[in-house]
Every structure is written in C-alpha cells, then in structure tokens.
Amino acid sequence: MKYERVCIEAIECALPPEIVTSEELEARLAPLYDRLKLPYGRIEHMTGVVERGLWERGELPGDQSVRTCAKLLATTGVDPQKVGAFIHASVCRDYQEPATACDVHRRLGLGPECVVFDVSNACLGLLTGAIQIANMIELGQIEAGIVVGTETSRALMETTIEELNTDLTYTRRTMKDAFASLTIGSGSAAILLTNEKISRTGNRFLGAVVQCDTQGSALCRSQVDVTAGGRAAGQTMKTDSEKLLHTGVELANRAFEVYRRELGLDATSLDRLFCHQVGKAHQKLLFETLGLDLNKNFATLPYLGNTGSVALPTAAALGIESGFARPGETLGFFGIGSGVNVVLGGVEWHTTLPSSAPTPSETLSRFLALNVPDA
C-alpha cells in the first residue's frame, strides 16, 4: 500500500496516573514465588519492564479516549466536521455493543456524516485503523480521520495475580503462559490523518505493508472469563511467549523484504524507529534479524510496559515531541501482533505542531523524568 495524498497530521498520547513497579507486583505474588522458590526480580530481569501504569479503578477506555482525542483536536485545530472517519481500535473497549467509537464520537461532537466503528486487531489495532483511514483519504472519500484507543491493564493484572497465587497446580513451567500478562501496562493514543490539501504539516504517510501467519493464532489468547451464572469473573491471557517471539520475528523479516521492495525503505534510509514493544528479548532479536540500529529506536517499554495497540503511537508521540525525531527524517512504524500479524509503515516527517498543553507537555515531562534509556 503506497499513498500519495495522505498525511499524519499529529499523534497524541496520555499516560495513566497510578504506577505499579515490577518489585511491587512481585511482592503481591509472594505466595506463588515462595511456593515455587522463584527468584525475586525475575520480571524486570527477563523482560526489562521496571514499571507500568494503571488508570483509575472503574474508568472505561472510552472515558480516556475522549480526553486524548480532545487534546489531539486542540493541538491540530482541525475542524471536527471535516473528520470523515472515527475509529476506536484498542483491545479494550467499553461494551461488546455498541462500538466504543460511537460514544466517544458523540462526546467529542463530531459530525453526523462521519463513518464510526471499532477495529479489533490485538496490538496492531491503531495501525490497522490508520491504514483504513489512509485508504479512504487516498480514494478521495474523506478529508480527515482519527483512530484512537485506550488500553487498561488493571483487570488483567489483578486476575492474573489472583490466579497464580491461588491455583496450586501452577508449576515453574506452566506459569510461563501467564508471564506475559505481568508486563502489560495501560495507555492511550490517537492519530489524526488528513488529505495533503488540508494538512498544515506535510508529514507524508508513505505507505505500509502487511504480512500474516494465522497458523500462530493460538499463541496468545485473551478473554473475559465468566462464572456459571454468566457474570464476568475477570480477564485472563495465555501466551506462548517463545513461539510467538520467533514466529513474529520471522514474519517481520519476510515483511521487511516487501517493505524494501515496495516502499524503497531499508535499515539505512530509516532515520528513527517506533515499534510495538513487548520485551527486551523480542526487541533484540527483531533488530538483529532485520539489521536495524537499536540506537534509532525510541524505547518506552521499561517504564510503560507493553501497552498493546497504543504502544507504538505512544512511542511515536513522545519521541516526536521530545525531539528524538527531527524534521526531514524518515520514520519507521513497526508492529507485530498476536494472530500473528505484522504491519510495517513509513512516514516522512516534516513538522511537529505545538502541543495544546504547556511545552513540554505534562505527559512528556513525566516520561522524560524517568530517565528512560535511549530516549
């Protein structure tokens, strides 16, 4: 997919207020750790995740998505009536029905001729939504569109801790399937795409390539468990991390060949990289396999955890605002998600619009205060 008329006008993100360190999380897992004689510190050592954030208890994803989109609209100054497509694309959503996008669209006061729907594609939801909007802009169907998502990890974290502590059948081997659940964090991000004719930035979305290997669709599965009475009992996720790692990187390598051929982008021409971030082992193998320079990557994983579909756009928003990505540079957006799917995108960046918040924004200030490596 190559685009001639599409611009990524701006990317906005928000971080949750409550912080849970891996050390604190392991303290809550003391019954499991002590029973299996597990070494404390293993989460940070094995994954590189120091801490992750949580939204306030009881807050729906759509509540934060409204706030993130409001910041995006304020920063860009785009006419809300020109937004012809509005997509909510995180794993987490408010209800099974209707689409979370509907309520967020209503609360933002967007126009009645807007296409409104949810997209579900695991950790690639926002990238997938961006491609859908870009296709509509390229075809001349709309002038602008927004894709937004908010991931909330509290239910998954708490259910996983309770299950690991109380289910005495867990062994060192079988607990590995739940280990990835302990790295999940919360976050929110939104992307505005426009036709170049109304763009103030000229940040060209060059295109994207996709690859899938659905033979790996069972390698990571998340669901809301229910009681015998039909009530929600909590969210769980089971992940074969090792197989998912190798399947995803092999698929990304195949996609990278298509990326080079169709978009003309490679390890040399890409100035900065923003990736979906799962763990340090995944990052290391991906960059080594594709021959990419790790110094070009903006790392958020240590202090945000794996924030699902918003991980990549959050890294991009923070990296661009901080000056890590500079005008005139070519940015690579690389995502691998369960399913297994890969999306590799390219952006020619020219202009960063001033944030609607004081500069630097509170979100960026919080993040940089953590002294994140390579940021």
HELIX and SHEET records of a PDB file:
HELIX    1   1 SER A   22  ARG A   28  1                                   7    
HELIX    2   2 ALA A   30  LEU A   36  1                                   7    
HELIX    3   3 ARG A   42  THR A   47  1                                   6    
HELIX    4   4 PRO A   61  THR A   76  1                                  16    
HELIX    5   5 PRO A   80  LYS A   82  5                                   3    
HELIX    6   6 THR A  100  LEU A  108  1                                   9    
HELIX    7   7 ALA A  122  LEU A  124  5                                   3    
HELIX    8   8 GLY A  125  GLU A  138  1                                  14    
HELIX    9   9 ARG A  154  THR A  166  1                                  13    
HELIX   10  10 LYS A  176  PHE A  179  1                                   4    
HELIX   11  11 ALA A  180  THR A  183  5                                   4    
HELIX   12  12 THR A  214  GLY A  216  5                                   3    
HELIX   13  13 SER A  241  LEU A  263  1                                  23    
HELIX   14  14 LYS A  280  LEU A  290  1                                  11    
HELIX   15  15 LEU A  294  LYS A  296  5                                   3    
HELIX   16  16 LEU A  301  LEU A  304  1                                   4    
HELIX   17  17 GLY A  308  VAL A  310  5                                   3    
HELIX   18  18 ALA A  311  SER A  322  1                                  12    
HELIX   19  19 GLU A  362  LEU A  368  1                                   7    
SHEET    1   A 5 VAL A   6  ALA A  14  0                                        
SHEET    2   A 5 GLY A 187  ASN A 195 -1                                        
SHEET    3   A 5 ALA A 144  GLU A 151 -1                                        
SHEET    4   A 5 VAL A  83  HIS A  88  1                                        
SHEET    5   A 5 VAL A 115  ASP A 118  1                                        
SHEET    1   B 2 GLU A  18  THR A  21  0                                        
SHEET    2   B 2 GLU A  51  LEU A  54 -1                                        
SHEET    1   C 4 ARG A 204  CYS A 212  0                                        
SHEET    2   C 4 ASN A 341  GLU A 348 -1                                        
SHEET    3   C 4 THR A 330  GLY A 337 -1                                        
SHEET    4   C 4 ARG A 272  CYS A 275  1                                        
SHEET    1   D 2 CYS A 220  VAL A 226  0                                        
SHEET    2   D 2 ALA A 232  THR A 239 -1                                        
END                                                                             
